[in-house]
């Protein structure tokens, strides 16, 4: 069973339990540049009949604060992507984004590409599901869609 985010000082009244009775299946919030890994993965999933609602800058589907909260409370699954960041001459391969906490604290099943940073804070298979490539992500999405 996938559990909501661990309670690291967060009041339990602010956490939302996972729900199978949500209106919508899968969403992504973020940028979606052409010829980017994200774009390629979404095209692959679309070709395999996985419907994902995409919100964010590159889609002209901007969200107000209220819409943002409603999406997290009405969708079952979201996908997060690693991003390389270079700040002040230091490059990192993994970034811990706020959307990870948004998903986990709202009871949304989170898929994140396998990386050691997530495993420092969360347990794979308990708090989130990792994937290694497009095929692995597709297999896991299809598996959990049947379970939810």
N, CA and C of each residue as an Amber inpcrd file, in Angstrom:
protein
   444
   0.8420000  -1.1850000   0.0000000   0.0000000   0.0000000   0.0000000
   0.8830000   1.2430000   0.0000000   0.5420000   2.2210000  -0.8010000
   1.2560000   3.4880000  -0.8340000   0.7080000   4.3680000   0.2830000
   1.5830000   4.9270000   1.0860000   1.1780000   5.7360000   2.2260000
   1.3810000   7.2070000   1.9250000   0.6400000   8.1020000   2.6110000
   0.9040000   9.5200000   2.4410000   2.2880000   9.8700000   2.9740000
   2.7190000  11.0690000   2.7160000   4.0450000  11.5260000   3.1170000
   4.3030000  11.2710000   4.5980000   5.5150000  10.8830000   4.9450000
   5.8390000  10.6930000   6.3690000   5.6380000  11.9870000   7.1490000
   5.3010000  11.8520000   8.3850000   4.9760000  13.0220000   9.1990000
   6.2230000  13.6340000   9.8250000   6.9770000  14.3820000   9.0410000
   8.1540000  15.0750000   9.5470000   7.7420000  16.4340000  10.0950000
   6.9910000  16.4100000  11.1880000   6.5570000  17.6600000  11.8000000
   5.3500000  18.2810000  11.1240000   4.6930000  17.5570000  10.2430000
   3.5240000  18.0900000   9.5570000   2.2860000  17.5650000  10.2730000
   1.3800000  18.4610000  10.6720000   0.1780000  18.0000000  11.3700000
  -0.6210000  17.0400000  10.4940000  -1.1030000  15.9490000  11.0700000
  -1.8450000  14.9610000  10.2840000  -3.1160000  15.5530000   9.7020000
  -3.6510000  16.6040000  10.2940000  -4.8570000  17.2200000   9.7440000
  -4.6000000  17.8590000   8.3860000  -3.3350000  18.1010000   8.0470000
  -3.0000000  18.6980000   6.7600000  -2.7040000  17.6680000   5.6850000
  -2.7210000  16.3880000   6.0250000  -2.4330000  15.3320000   5.0570000
  -3.7350000  14.7530000   4.5130000  -3.7140000  14.3510000   3.2630000
  -4.8780000  13.7560000   2.6450000  -4.5800000  12.3030000   2.3310000
  -5.4790000  11.4320000   2.7010000  -5.3030000  10.0100000   2.4580000
  -5.4310000   9.7240000   0.9660000  -4.7220000   8.7170000   0.4920000
  -4.9050000   8.3110000  -0.9040000  -6.3620000   7.9190000  -1.1350000
  -6.8710000   8.2110000  -2.3150000  -8.2710000   7.9590000  -2.5940000
  -8.4500000   7.2720000  -3.9360000  -9.2600000   6.2500000  -3.9720000
  -9.5840000   5.6180000  -5.2430000 -10.8020000   6.2850000  -5.8650000
 -11.4280000   7.1810000  -5.1310000 -12.6570000   7.8100000  -5.6070000
 -12.4240000   9.1960000  -6.1990000 -11.2450000   9.4600000  -6.6610000
 -10.9710000  10.7590000  -7.2670000 -11.4730000  10.7670000  -8.7040000
 -11.8030000  11.9600000  -9.1970000 -12.4280000  12.0980000 -10.5110000
 -11.4980000  11.7600000 -11.6700000 -10.2160000  12.0730000 -11.5430000
  -9.3020000  12.0010000 -12.6720000  -8.1180000  11.0860000 -12.3700000
  -7.4480000  10.6280000 -13.4290000  -6.3680000   9.6620000 -13.2910000
  -4.9840000  10.2890000 -13.1010000  -4.3610000  10.8040000 -14.1980000
  -2.9440000  11.1880000 -14.1750000  -2.7610000  12.6320000 -14.6200000
  -1.8760000  13.3460000 -13.9150000  -1.5570000  14.7210000 -14.3150000
  -0.0640000  14.9840000 -14.1660000   0.3560000  16.0580000 -14.8150000
   1.7270000  16.5550000 -14.6980000   1.6420000  18.0660000 -14.6670000
   2.3720000  18.6820000 -13.7480000   2.4810000  20.1380000 -13.6950000
   3.9390000  20.4910000 -13.9170000   4.2060000  21.3310000 -14.9100000
   5.5740000  21.7530000 -15.1760000   5.7680000  22.1480000 -16.6240000
   7.0010000  22.4240000 -16.9770000   7.3100000  22.7720000 -18.3570000
   7.4490000  21.5010000 -19.1820000   7.2750000  21.6620000 -20.4710000
   7.3510000  20.5160000 -21.3680000   8.0310000  20.9380000 -22.6700000
   9.3530000  21.1840000 -22.6040000  10.0820000  21.6140000 -23.8060000
  10.1110000  20.5220000 -24.8760000  10.0950000  20.9360000 -26.1470000
  10.2130000  19.9860000 -27.2500000  11.5580000  19.2760000 -27.1590000
  11.6050000  18.0250000 -27.6180000  12.8240000  17.2200000 -27.6570000
  13.4910000  17.0760000 -26.2920000  12.7000000  17.1050000 -25.2570000
  13.1620000  16.9140000 -23.8860000  12.7090000  15.5180000 -23.4500000
  13.3760000  14.9620000 -22.4560000  13.0040000  13.6360000 -21.9580000
  11.5230000  13.5850000 -21.5820000  11.0390000  14.6320000 -20.9270000
   9.6330000  14.6550000 -20.5180000   8.7130000  14.5550000 -21.7360000
   9.0000000  15.3560000 -22.7260000   8.1940000  15.3750000 -23.9490000
   8.1940000  13.9910000 -24.6030000   9.3600000  13.3780000 -24.6980000
   9.4820000  12.0540000 -25.3090000   8.7240000  10.9910000 -24.5110000
   8.8090000  11.0480000 -23.1950000   8.0950000  10.0800000 -22.3530000
   6.5880000  10.2550000 -22.5000000   6.1060000  11.5010000 -22.4950000
   4.6680000  11.7250000 -22.6360000   4.1690000  11.2680000 -24.0050000
   4.9510000  11.4900000 -25.0490000   4.5650000  10.9890000 -26.3750000
   4.4960000   9.4700000 -26.3830000   5.4660000   8.8150000 -25.7550000
   5.4700000   7.3600000 -25.6500000   4.2300000   6.8710000 -24.9010000
   3.9110000   7.5070000 -23.7730000   2.7420000   7.1000000 -22.9990000
   1.4560000   7.3210000 -23.7910000   1.3850000   8.4580000 -24.4910000
   0.2000000   8.7550000 -25.3000000   0.0080000   7.6980000 -26.3940000
   1.0950000   7.2880000 -27.0510000   1.0230000   6.2410000 -28.0860000
   0.5340000   4.9220000 -27.5060000   0.7500000   4.7420000 -26.1980000
   0.3200000   3.5300000 -25.5100000  -0.9830000   3.7340000 -24.7400000
  -1.7360000   4.7440000 -25.1610000  -3.0860000   5.0040000 -24.6490000
  -3.1540000   5.3590000 -23.1730000  -2.1250000   6.0320000 -22.6730000
  -2.1520000   6.5590000 -21.3110000  -2.4870000   8.0400000 -21.4240000
  -3.6050000   8.4280000 -20.8350000  -4.0730000   9.8080000 -20.9160000
  -3.5370000  10.6040000 -19.7310000  -2.7740000  11.6490000 -20.0170000
  -2.1970000  12.4930000 -18.9630000  -2.6010000  13.9350000 -19.2180000
  -3.1790000  14.5770000 -18.2280000  -3.5260000  15.9920000 -18.3260000
  -2.2890000  16.7870000 -17.9170000  -1.8730000  17.7000000 -18.7800000
  -0.6470000  18.4640000 -18.5390000  -0.9950000  19.9240000 -18.2670000
  -0.4410000  20.4500000 -17.1770000  -0.6270000  21.8420000 -16.7900000
   0.7430000  22.5070000 -16.6920000   0.8190000  23.8010000 -17.0080000
   2.0710000  24.5170000 -16.8210000   2.3810000  25.4940000 -17.9280000
   3.5470000  26.1140000 -17.8100000   3.9690000  27.1910000 -18.6990000
   3.8660000  26.8610000 -20.1760000   4.4560000  25.7600000 -20.6010000
   4.5500000  25.4640000 -22.0230000   3.2290000  24.9870000 -22.6170000
   2.1890000  24.8560000 -21.8080000   0.9020000  24.3790000 -22.3030000
  -0.1340000  25.4920000 -22.3840000   0.1940000  26.6710000 -21.8970000
  -0.7720000  27.7700000 -21.7720000  -1.9500000  27.3610000 -20.8980000
  -1.7450000  26.4250000 -20.0340000  -2.7610000  25.9370000 -19.1160000
  -2.3060000  26.2890000 -17.6990000  -2.2880000  27.6020000 -17.4130000
  -1.7760000  28.1020000 -16.1430000  -2.7580000  27.8160000 -15.0170000
  -2.2520000  27.7560000 -13.8060000  -3.0670000  27.4150000 -12.6500000
  -3.0560000  28.5250000 -11.6100000  -4.2190000  28.8370000 -11.0920000
  -4.2970000  29.7070000  -9.9240000  -3.9820000  28.8500000  -8.7110000
  -3.7870000  29.4810000  -7.5630000  -3.5340000  28.7180000  -6.3380000
  -4.6780000  27.7490000  -6.0580000  -5.9080000  28.2210000  -6.2610000
  -7.0780000  27.3790000  -6.0110000  -7.0930000  26.1750000  -6.9620000
  -6.8410000  26.4220000  -8.2620000  -6.8060000  25.3190000  -9.2410000
  -5.7220000  24.3150000  -8.9010000  -4.5780000  24.8150000  -8.4540000
  -3.4460000  23.9610000  -8.0900000  -3.8640000  22.9660000  -7.0100000
  -4.4950000  23.4700000  -5.9730000  -4.9450000  22.6180000  -4.8640000
  -6.0120000  21.6390000  -5.3420000  -6.9360000  22.1010000  -6.1620000
  -8.0010000  21.2260000  -6.6610000  -7.4570000  20.0780000  -7.5030000
  -6.4250000  20.3440000  -8.2820000  -5.8290000  19.2840000  -9.0910000
  -5.2520000  18.2010000  -8.1910000  -4.4940000  18.6050000  -7.1790000
  -3.8980000  17.6170000  -6.2780000  -4.9530000  16.8350000  -5.5060000
  -6.0860000  17.4120000  -5.2890000  -7.1340000  16.7130000  -4.5380000
  -8.0620000  15.8840000  -5.4230000  -7.9830000  16.0640000  -6.7410000
  -8.9070000  15.3730000  -7.6350000  -8.2590000  14.3880000  -8.5970000
  -6.9420000  14.2870000  -8.5700000  -6.2390000  13.3280000  -9.4190000
  -5.6180000  12.2410000  -8.5590000  -5.4350000  11.0730000  -9.1580000
  -4.8870000   9.9250000  -8.4410000  -3.3660000   9.8180000  -8.5510000
  -2.8100000  10.1770000  -9.7190000  -1.4120000   9.8840000 -10.0240000
  -0.7410000  11.1110000 -10.6280000   0.5470000  11.3130000 -10.2940000
   1.3560000  12.3310000 -10.9600000   2.7460000  11.7670000 -11.2300000
   3.4430000  12.4270000 -12.1540000   4.7880000  12.0030000 -12.5440000
   5.7490000  13.1570000 -12.2940000   6.8870000  12.8400000 -11.7130000
   7.9380000  13.8390000 -11.4970000   9.1650000  13.4280000 -12.3150000
   9.9200000  14.4300000 -12.7640000  11.1160000  14.1810000 -13.5610000
  12.3260000  14.8110000 -12.9020000  13.4450000  14.1450000 -13.0140000
  14.7070000  14.6970000 -12.5460000  15.0880000  15.8760000 -13.4230000
  15.8190000  16.7880000 -12.8680000  16.3170000  17.8960000 -13.6680000
  17.7080000  18.2490000 -13.1790000  18.6030000  18.4220000 -14.1160000
  19.9560000  18.8330000 -13.7540000  19.9300000  20.3410000 -13.5290000
  20.5680000  20.7710000 -12.4620000  20.5800000  22.1880000 -12.1200000
  22.0100000  22.6480000 -11.9350000  22.3050000  23.8250000 -12.4610000
  23.6310000  24.4060000 -12.2810000  23.4490000  25.7510000 -11.5840000
  24.0040000  25.8450000 -10.3930000  23.9020000  27.0660000  -9.6000000
  25.2870000  27.4500000  -9.1210000  25.7020000  28.6530000  -9.4400000
  27.0010000  29.1730000  -8.9960000  28.1460000  28.2020000  -9.2900000
  28.1140000  27.6160000 -10.4850000  29.2040000  26.7440000 -10.8970000
  29.1280000  25.3270000 -10.3800000  28.1080000  25.0250000  -9.5880000
  27.9400000  23.6650000  -9.0560000  26.8020000  23.0060000  -9.8160000
  27.0420000  21.8200000 -10.3340000  26.0140000  21.0950000 -11.0820000
  25.5710000  19.8970000 -10.2640000  24.2610000  19.7110000 -10.2130000
  23.6980000  18.5630000  -9.5200000  22.8110000  17.7850000 -10.4810000
  22.7930000  16.4960000 -10.3650000  21.9560000  15.6710000 -11.2290000
  20.5410000  15.5170000 -10.6870000  20.3320000  15.7650000  -9.4180000
  19.0450000  15.5340000  -8.8040000  18.5780000  16.7640000  -8.0490000
  17.3110000  17.0770000  -8.2310000  16.7200000  18.2270000  -7.5600000
  15.4840000  17.7560000  -6.8050000  15.3700000  18.1640000  -5.5690000
  14.1910000  17.8410000  -4.7710000  13.2000000  18.9800000  -4.9730000
  12.1290000  18.7170000  -5.6740000  11.1480000  19.7410000  -6.0170000
   9.9620000  19.7320000  -5.0500000   9.3560000  20.8930000  -4.9140000
   8.1870000  21.0300000  -4.0570000   7.0300000  20.1490000  -4.4780000
   6.9440000  19.8380000  -5.7960000   5.8190000  19.0170000  -6.2610000
   5.8570000  17.6160000  -5.6520000   7.0260000  17.1860000  -5.2140000
   7.1150000  15.8820000  -4.5340000   6.3200000  15.9390000  -3.2410000
   6.5520000  16.9640000  -2.4560000   5.8170000  17.1230000  -1.1970000
   4.3440000  17.4150000  -1.4490000   4.0530000  18.1960000  -2.4980000
   2.6520000  18.4740000  -2.8330000   1.9040000  17.1770000  -3.1130000
   2.5120000  16.3160000  -3.9080000   1.8520000  15.0490000  -4.2570000
   1.6850000  14.1660000  -3.0280000   2.7550000  13.9590000  -2.2920000
   2.7030000  13.0500000  -1.1530000   1.7760000  13.5460000  -0.0530000
   1.7610000  14.8380000   0.1950000   0.9120000  15.3590000   1.2690000
  -0.5610000  15.4130000   0.8730000  -0.8610000  15.2840000  -0.4280000
  -2.2480000  15.2590000  -0.8810000  -2.7140000  13.8500000  -1.2520000
  -1.9090000  12.8490000  -0.9460000  -2.3140000  11.4790000  -1.1870000
  -2.3060000  11.0730000  -2.6470000  -1.5300000  11.7910000  -3.4770000
  -1.4240000  11.4660000  -4.8930000  -0.2830000  10.4710000  -5.0720000
  -0.5250000   9.4160000  -5.8400000   0.5200000   8.4400000  -6.1060000
   1.5770000   9.0980000  -6.9940000   2.8030000   9.1200000  -6.5160000
   3.9040000   9.7990000  -7.1950000   4.8160000   8.7960000  -7.8800000
   5.0620000   9.0210000  -9.1640000   6.0740000   8.2760000  -9.9120000
   7.2540000   9.2040000 -10.1090000   8.4490000   8.7520000  -9.7650000
   9.6620000   9.5540000  -9.9330000  10.7570000   8.6650000 -10.5010000
  11.5640000   9.2140000 -11.3920000  12.6430000   8.4290000 -11.9800000
  13.6060000   8.0030000 -10.8750000  14.0580000   6.7650000 -10.9450000
  14.9420000   6.2050000  -9.9120000  16.1480000   7.1100000  -9.7110000
  16.3570000   7.5100000  -8.4630000  17.5070000   8.3390000  -8.1040000
  17.7770000   8.2300000  -6.6150000  19.0310000   8.3790000  -6.2120000
  19.3860000   8.1840000  -4.8020000  18.8580000   9.2660000  -3.8730000
  18.5460000  10.4430000  -4.3780000  18.0640000  11.5240000  -3.5200000
  16.7080000  11.1760000  -2.9060000  15.8160000  10.6300000  -3.7150000
  14.4930000  10.2740000  -3.1880000  14.6170000   9.2480000  -2.0670000
  15.5290000   8.3060000  -2.2260000  15.6680000   7.2430000  -1.2230000
  16.2950000   7.7230000   0.0800000  16.8260000   8.9370000   0.0860000
  17.3090000   9.5140000   1.3470000  16.1450000   9.9270000   2.2390000
  15.0300000  10.2940000   1.6100000  13.9010000  10.8430000   2.3550000
  12.6800000   9.9230000   2.4080000  12.5350000   9.0810000   1.3900000
  11.3270000   8.2750000   1.2620000  11.6760000   6.8380000   0.9090000
  10.7120000   5.9510000   1.1260000  10.9060000   4.5370000   0.7850000
  10.1530000   4.2300000  -0.4990000  10.9070000   3.7220000  -1.4930000
  10.2990000   3.3370000  -2.7620000   9.3410000   2.1870000  -2.5040000
   8.1780000   2.2640000  -3.1270000   7.1680000   1.2350000  -2.9260000
   6.2980000   1.4780000  -1.7110000   6.6900000   2.4130000  -0.8570000
   5.8920000   2.7700000   0.3100000   5.3530000   4.1860000   0.1460000
   6.2420000   5.1360000  -0.1580000   5.8460000   6.5360000  -0.3060000
   5.7380000   6.9760000  -1.7510000   6.4410000   6.3300000  -2.6390000
   6.4130000   6.6660000  -4.0600000   6.8290000   5.4400000  -4.8620000
   6.6650000   5.5380000  -6.1800000   7.0520000   4.4610000  -7.0840000
   8.1330000   5.0040000  -8.0160000   9.2550000   4.2970000  -8.1140000
  10.2790000   4.7690000  -9.0470000  10.1660000   4.0170000 -10.3670000
  10.7570000   4.6060000 -11.3990000  10.8100000   3.9600000 -12.7080000
  12.1850000   4.2100000 -13.3150000  12.6040000   3.3360000 -14.2130000
  13.9400000   3.4450000 -14.7960000  13.9300000   4.0120000 -16.2110000
  12.8380000   3.7670000 -16.9440000  12.7510000   4.2580000 -18.3230000
  11.2770000   4.3010000 -18.7300000  11.0010000   4.6700000 -19.9760000
   9.6190000   4.8060000 -20.4610000   8.8250000   3.5130000 -20.3430000
   9.4370000   2.4030000 -20.7100000   8.7340000   1.1180000 -20.6480000
   8.3930000   0.7340000 -19.2170000   9.3330000   0.9480000 -18.3160000
   9.0990000   0.6450000 -16.8990000   7.9800000   1.5390000 -16.3520000
   7.9930000   2.8120000 -16.7210000   6.9450000   3.7400000 -16.2760000
   5.5860000   3.2870000 -16.8030000   5.5110000   2.9330000 -18.0670000
   4.2540000   2.4640000 -18.6530000   3.7430000   1.2270000 -17.9140000
   4.6000000   0.2600000 -17.6900000   4.2010000  -0.9630000 -16.9790000
   3.6550000  -0.6470000 -15.5920000   4.3360000   0.2330000 -14.8840000
   3.9250000   0.5530000 -13.5140000   2.6410000   1.3810000 -13.4860000
   2.4890000   2.3060000 -14.4310000   1.2420000   3.0790000 -14.5040000
   0.0710000   2.1320000 -14.7610000   0.2220000   1.2470000 -15.7180000
  -0.8550000   0.3100000 -16.0340000  -1.1770000  -0.5870000 -14.8420000
  -0.1610000  -1.0330000 -14.1320000  -0.3680000  -1.8660000 -12.9410000
  -1.1560000  -1.1050000 -11.8790000  -0.7200000   0.1150000 -11.5650000
  -1.3850000   0.8660000 -10.4870000  -2.7460000   1.4080000 -10.8950000
  -2.9560000   1.6550000 -12.1780000  -4.3010000   2.0720000 -12.6090000
  -5.3070000   0.9540000 -12.3380000  -4.8990000  -0.2710000 -12.4850000
  -5.7870000  -1.3950000 -12.1930000  -6.0360000  -1.5220000 -10.6820000
  -5.0220000  -1.1500000  -9.8730000  -5.1190000  -1.2870000  -8.4270000
  -5.9120000  -0.1510000  -7.7710000  -5.8690000   1.0410000  -8.3920000
  -6.5280000   2.1980000  -7.7590000  -8.0020000   2.1900000  -8.1050000
